[in-house]
Amino acid sequence: MDSKTILFVFSIISISIAFLFLFYNTYSKKKNKFLSAFALSKILAGAGVYCLSQRYQLSDYLSLNVGGALLTIGYALELFCVSSYDNVTSRKASLFFFIVSLFTATFLLIGINFPYHILCVPFYVSNGSIMLFGAWVIFNKEIKTPFVKLVNLVFALYALPFFLAAIGAIYLGNEYEVISNSNQFESLIELVEIIHLVVGTIGYILILKEIDELEIQNQNLIIQEDLKLLEEMNYKKDTLFSIISHDLRNPMGAMLNLGQLLQQSHESISIEQRDEMISIITQAAKETFNLLDNLLQWSRTETGNLDIDPEQITLQPLIHNIIRLHQQLIDEKKINID
C-alpha cells in the first residue's frame, strides 16, 4: 500500500471517528464541550490528511499547503482537548497550541513560492512540538490514571518522527520528496500515526470514562461523609433533648411545687415565708431563662454562627446559683451541701 492510499485511509477513519464522537455527545445526557472540540480536531486533521493524500489530483497548494495547515490546526486542537481531560485548562498551554498552530498555518498558506522541503521544516517542527508539549502538560497533571499515562507516552513517541523528518528535510534539501513511497521519514510518521490514531482516540474515551468513575467515587465519599455528619448531628440532637428534659425538669418542678404551695396555703404562710418562696420562684425562673439562653448559644456554636471568645470566669457564683435553683429538692431529700 503506497503513502497516498495510507493517508487516504487515515483521513476516512479520522473523519468517521469524529462523527461518531459528535453523535455520541449529541445524544449523551452529560454534554462535554471538550469531546465536541476533539471531534472537530479529528475532522480538521482528517481533512488535512485527505488533501495530502490527493497530492497529484489536487494542486500542490491545496494538497500540501492547505492540507498541512488543516492538519496542524487539528493536531493542536486535539492535544488541547486531551490535555484538558480533567476539565482544567492551562492558559499557557492554550496560548502555546494557538500560537504555534496559527503561525504554522499562516506560514504554509502564504508560502506559495517556497520550496516544499523548506515548508516541511516548520510543519514537522511545529507538529512535533505540539505533540511533545501536550505530553508534557499531561505529565504534569495531578490526576494520572493508567490510560492517561499510556496516551501521554503515545504523544511523546509521536513527536520523535516529526523531528527526525525535519532533520531529514534540512539535510536532504531539494532531494527531499514529499508524500513519496521512498520517503522513510514519512513512512515512520505513518507507522506511528497508526498507534496515535488507535491508542490516542480510544485512550481519550477511556480517560474520560476513568475521570467519570473518579467523580462518582468522590461523590460517594462526600455522601458517606454527609451521612456520618448527619448521624453525629442526630446523636447531638438526641443528647440535647435529653439535657433539656433533665435540666428543665428540676427548676420547673421547683416552681410548680412552690406555686402549688402558695396557692393552697397562702393564708397560713407567713409574709416572710411567702416572700422567700416568691424569691425562689423568681430565681428559678431566671435560672430557667439562663439555661434556655445557654442552650440557644450552644446551638449557635454547633451551626458555626457564633464567634467564640474564651475568658476566665469564677465558678463559685455559678455553683451557688445551681444550688439555689435546686434548693427545694435538696431540702426535701435532706442533702447536706458544704
C-alpha positions as CSV (number, residue, x, y, z in Angstrom):
1,M,0.0,0.0,0.0
2,D,1.5,3.3,-1.1
3,S,1.7,6.5,1.1
4,K,-1.2,8.2,-0.6
5,T,-3.5,5.3,0.0
6,I,-2.4,5.0,3.6
7,L,-3.1,8.7,4.1
8,F,-6.5,8.4,2.4
9,V,-7.5,5.6,4.7
10,F,-6.3,7.6,7.8
11,S,-8.4,10.6,6.6
12,I,-11.6,8.4,6.3
13,I,-11.1,6.8,9.7
14,S,-10.4,10.1,11.4
15,I,-13.5,11.8,10.0
16,S,-15.6,8.7,10.7
17,I,-14.4,8.8,14.3
18,A,-15.2,12.5,14.6
19,F,-18.9,11.9,13.5
20,L,-19.2,9.0,16.0
21,F,-18.0,11.3,18.8
22,L,-20.4,14.1,17.7
23,F,-23.3,11.6,17.6
24,Y,-22.4,10.2,21.0
25,N,-22.0,13.7,22.6
26,T,-25.2,15.0,21.0
27,Y,-27.4,12.2,22.5
28,S,-25.5,11.9,25.7
29,K,-27.1,13.1,28.9
30,K,-23.8,14.6,30.0
31,K,-22.6,17.1,27.4
32,N,-18.8,17.5,27.1
33,K,-17.6,20.6,25.2
34,F,-14.1,19.1,25.0
35,L,-15.4,16.0,23.4
36,S,-17.1,18.1,20.7
37,A,-13.9,20.0,20.2
38,F,-12.0,16.7,20.0
39,A,-14.4,15.6,17.2
40,L,-13.7,18.9,15.4
41,S,-10.0,18.3,15.7
42,K,-10.4,14.9,14.0
43,I,-12.4,16.5,11.2
44,L,-9.7,19.1,10.6
45,A,-6.9,16.6,10.8
46,G,-8.8,14.2,8.6
47,A,-9.4,16.9,6.0
48,G,-5.8,17.8,6.1
49,V,-4.6,14.2,5.6
50,Y,-7.1,13.8,2.8
51,C,-5.6,16.8,1.0
52,L,-2.2,15.4,1.4
53,S,-3.3,12.0,0.1
54,Q,-4.5,13.8,-3.1
55,R,-1.1,15.2,-4.0
56,Y,-1.4,14.5,-7.7
57,Q,-5.2,15.0,-8.0
58,L,-5.2,18.5,-6.4
59,S,-2.9,21.4,-6.9
60,D,0.3,21.4,-4.8
61,Y,-1.0,24.4,-2.9
62,L,-4.3,22.8,-1.9
63,S,-2.7,19.4,-1.2
64,L,0.5,20.4,0.7
65,N,-0.1,24.0,1.9
66,V,-3.8,23.8,2.8
67,G,-3.6,20.2,3.9
68,G,-0.6,20.8,6.2
69,A,-2.3,23.9,7.7
70,L,-5.5,21.9,8.5
71,L,-3.5,19.0,9.9
72,T,-1.5,21.3,12.2
73,I,-4.6,23.1,13.5
74,G,-6.3,19.7,14.0
75,Y,-3.4,18.3,16.0
76,A,-3.2,21.4,18.1
77,L,-6.9,21.3,19.0
78,E,-6.7,17.5,19.7
79,L,-3.8,18.0,22.1
80,F,-5.6,20.9,23.8
81,C,-8.7,18.7,24.3
82,V,-6.7,15.7,25.6
83,S,-4.6,17.7,27.9
84,S,-7.8,19.2,29.4
85,Y,-9.3,15.7,30.2
86,D,-9.8,16.8,33.8
87,N,-11.7,19.9,32.7
88,V,-8.8,22.1,33.8
89,T,-7.3,24.2,31.0
90,S,-3.9,25.9,31.3
91,R,-3.7,29.4,29.9
92,K,-0.1,28.9,28.9
93,A,-0.9,25.6,27.2
94,S,-3.8,27.2,25.4
95,L,-1.7,30.1,24.1
96,F,1.1,27.7,23.0
97,F,-1.3,25.5,21.0
98,F,-3.0,28.5,19.5
99,I,0.2,30.5,18.6
100,V,2.1,27.5,17.2
101,S,-0.7,26.3,15.0
102,L,-1.7,29.8,13.9
103,F,2.0,30.6,13.0
104,T,2.5,27.3,11.1
105,A,-0.8,27.5,9.3
106,T,-0.2,31.1,8.2
107,F,3.4,30.3,7.1
108,L,2.1,27.4,5.0
109,L,-0.8,29.3,3.5
110,I,1.4,32.3,2.4
111,G,4.4,30.2,1.4
112,I,3.2,29.7,-2.2
113,N,6.6,30.0,-3.8
114,F,8.7,28.4,-1.1
115,P,10.4,25.0,-1.9
116,Y,8.5,22.2,-0.3
117,H,11.4,20.9,1.7
118,I,11.6,24.4,3.3
119,L,7.8,24.4,4.1
120,C,8.2,20.9,5.6
121,V,10.7,22.0,8.3
122,P,8.3,24.3,10.2
123,F,5.5,21.9,9.6
124,Y,7.3,19.0,11.1
125,V,8.9,21.0,14.0
126,S,5.6,22.6,15.0
127,N,3.7,19.3,14.9
128,G,6.4,17.6,16.9
129,S,6.4,20.4,19.3
130,I,2.7,20.3,19.7
131,M,2.9,16.5,20.5
132,L,5.8,16.9,22.9
133,F,4.3,19.9,24.7
134,G,1.0,18.2,25.0
135,A,2.7,15.2,26.5
136,W,4.5,17.5,29.0
137,V,1.2,19.2,30.0
138,I,-0.4,15.8,30.6
139,F,2.6,14.6,32.5
140,N,2.2,17.5,35.0
141,K,-1.4,16.8,35.6
142,E,-2.4,15.7,39.2
143,I,-4.8,13.0,38.0
144,K,-2.8,10.2,36.3
145,T,-4.8,7.2,35.5
146,P,-3.3,4.2,33.6
147,F,-4.8,5.4,30.3
148,V,-3.5,8.9,30.9
149,K,0.0,7.5,31.2
150,L,-0.5,5.4,28.0
151,V,-1.8,8.3,25.9
152,N,0.9,10.5,27.3
153,L,3.5,8.0,26.1
154,V,2.0,7.8,22.6
155,F,2.1,11.6,22.2
156,A,5.7,11.8,23.3
157,L,6.5,8.9,21.0
158,Y,4.7,10.5,18.1
159,A,6.8,13.7,18.4
160,L,10.0,11.9,17.6
161,P,9.4,11.0,13.8
162,F,8.3,14.6,13.2
163,F,11.6,15.9,14.5
164,L,13.5,13.3,12.5
165,A,11.7,14.2,9.4
166,A,12.6,17.9,9.9
167,I,16.2,17.0,10.2
168,G,15.9,14.9,7.1
169,A,14.3,17.8,5.1
170,I,17.1,20.1,6.2
171,Y,19.8,17.5,5.4
172,L,18.5,16.4,2.0
173,G,17.4,19.8,0.8
174,N,15.9,19.8,-2.7
175,E,16.2,16.0,-2.8
176,Y,13.6,15.6,0.0
177,E,10.4,14.2,-1.6
178,V,7.1,15.0,-0.1
179,I,4.3,12.3,0.0
180,S,6.6,9.7,-1.6
181,N,6.9,5.9,-1.0
182,S,10.7,6.4,-0.9
183,N,10.5,8.9,2.0
184,Q,11.5,6.8,5.0
185,F,10.8,9.7,7.4
186,E,7.2,10.0,6.3
187,S,6.8,6.2,6.4
188,L,7.9,6.4,10.1
189,I,5.4,9.1,10.7
190,E,2.7,7.0,9.1
191,L,3.7,4.0,11.2
192,V,3.5,5.9,14.5
193,E,0.3,7.6,13.3
194,I,-1.4,4.2,13.3
195,I,-0.6,3.9,17.0
196,H,-1.7,7.5,17.6
197,L,-4.9,7.1,15.8
198,V,-5.9,3.9,17.7
199,V,-4.4,4.5,21.1
200,G,-4.9,8.2,21.2
201,T,-8.5,8.1,20.1
202,I,-9.7,5.1,22.2
203,G,-7.4,6.2,25.0
204,Y,-9.1,9.6,25.2
205,I,-12.5,8.0,25.5
206,L,-11.3,5.6,28.2
207,I,-9.6,8.6,30.0
208,L,-13.0,10.4,30.1
209,K,-14.6,7.2,31.4
210,E,-11.9,7.0,34.2
211,I,-12.5,10.6,35.1
212,D,-16.2,10.0,35.4
213,E,-15.6,7.0,37.6
214,L,-13.3,9.1,39.8
215,E,-16.0,11.8,40.1
216,I,-18.5,9.1,41.1
217,Q,-16.1,7.8,43.7
218,N,-15.6,11.3,45.0
219,Q,-19.3,11.9,45.2
220,N,-19.8,8.6,47.1
221,L,-17.1,9.7,49.6
222,I,-18.9,13.0,50.0
223,I,-22.2,11.2,50.5
224,Q,-20.6,8.9,53.1
225,E,-19.1,11.9,54.9
226,D,-22.5,13.7,54.9
227,L,-24.2,10.5,56.3
228,K,-21.6,10.4,59.0
229,L,-22.1,14.1,59.8
230,L,-25.9,13.5,59.8
231,E,-25.5,10.7,62.3
232,E,-23.4,12.9,64.5
233,M,-26.0,15.7,64.3
234,N,-28.8,13.2,65.2
235,Y,-26.7,12.0,68.2
236,K,-26.2,15.6,69.3
237,K,-29.8,16.3,68.8
238,D,-30.8,13.4,71.0
239,T,-28.3,14.4,73.6
240,L,-29.6,18.0,73.5
241,F,-33.2,16.8,74.1
242,S,-32.0,14.6,76.9
243,I,-30.2,17.6,78.5
244,I,-33.2,19.9,78.0
245,S,-35.6,17.4,79.5
246,H,-33.4,16.8,82.5
247,D,-32.2,20.3,83.2
248,L,-35.6,21.9,82.8
249,R,-37.5,19.4,84.9
250,N,-35.9,20.4,88.2
251,P,-36.4,24.2,88.1
252,M,-39.8,23.8,86.5
253,G,-40.7,21.3,89.2
254,A,-39.5,23.6,91.9
255,M,-41.6,26.5,90.6
256,L,-44.6,24.2,90.2
257,N,-44.3,22.9,93.8
258,L,-43.8,26.3,95.3
259,G,-46.7,27.7,93.2
260,Q,-49.0,25.0,94.4
261,L,-47.9,25.5,98.0
262,L,-48.6,29.2,97.8
263,Q,-51.9,28.6,96.2
264,Q,-53.0,26.0,98.8
265,S,-51.5,27.5,101.9
266,H,-51.1,31.2,101.3
267,E,-53.3,32.2,104.2
268,S,-51.3,30.1,106.7
269,I,-47.9,31.0,105.4
270,S,-46.2,34.0,107.0
271,I,-45.2,37.0,104.9
272,E,-41.5,36.2,105.4
273,Q,-42.0,32.6,104.1
274,R,-44.2,33.9,101.2
275,D,-41.6,36.4,100.2
276,E,-38.9,33.7,100.3
277,M,-41.0,31.4,98.1
278,I,-41.6,34.2,95.6
279,S,-37.9,35.0,95.6
280,I,-37.1,31.3,95.0
281,I,-39.7,31.1,92.2
282,T,-38.2,34.3,90.6
283,Q,-34.7,32.9,90.9
284,A,-35.8,29.6,89.4
285,A,-37.4,31.4,86.5
286,K,-34.2,33.4,85.9
287,E,-32.1,30.3,86.1
288,T,-34.5,28.5,83.6
289,F,-34.2,31.5,81.3
290,N,-30.4,31.4,81.6
291,L,-30.5,27.7,80.8
292,L,-32.6,28.2,77.7
293,D,-30.3,31.1,76.7
294,N,-27.2,28.8,77.1
295,L,-28.9,26.1,75.1
296,L,-29.5,28.7,72.3
297,Q,-25.9,29.8,72.4
298,W,-24.8,26.2,72.2
299,S,-26.9,25.5,69.2
300,R,-25.4,28.6,67.5
301,T,-21.9,27.2,68.2
302,E,-22.9,23.9,66.5
303,T,-24.1,25.7,63.4
304,G,-21.0,27.9,63.3
305,N,-23.0,31.2,63.7
306,L,-21.3,32.2,67.0
307,D,-17.9,33.7,67.4
308,I,-16.2,32.1,70.4
309,D,-14.2,34.5,72.7
310,P,-12.9,32.4,75.7
311,E,-12.4,34.2,79.0
312,Q,-11.7,33.2,82.6
313,I,-14.6,33.1,85.0
314,T,-15.2,32.3,88.7
315,L,-17.0,29.1,89.2
316,Q,-18.2,29.8,92.8
317,P,-21.1,32.1,91.8
318,L,-22.3,29.6,89.2
319,I,-22.2,26.8,91.8
320,H,-24.3,28.9,94.3
321,N,-26.8,29.6,91.6
322,I,-27.2,26.0,90.8
323,I,-27.6,25.1,94.4
324,R,-30.3,27.8,94.8
325,L,-32.0,26.5,91.7
326,H,-32.4,23.0,93.3
327,Q,-32.7,24.1,96.9
328,Q,-36.2,22.8,97.4
329,L,-35.2,19.4,96.1
330,I,-32.1,19.4,98.2
331,D,-34.2,20.2,101.3
332,E,-36.8,17.6,100.5
333,K,-34.1,14.9,100.2
334,K,-32.3,16.3,103.3
335,I,-29.0,16.6,101.4
336,N,-26.2,18.5,103.1
337,I,-24.0,20.5,100.8
338,D,-21.0,22.3,102.3
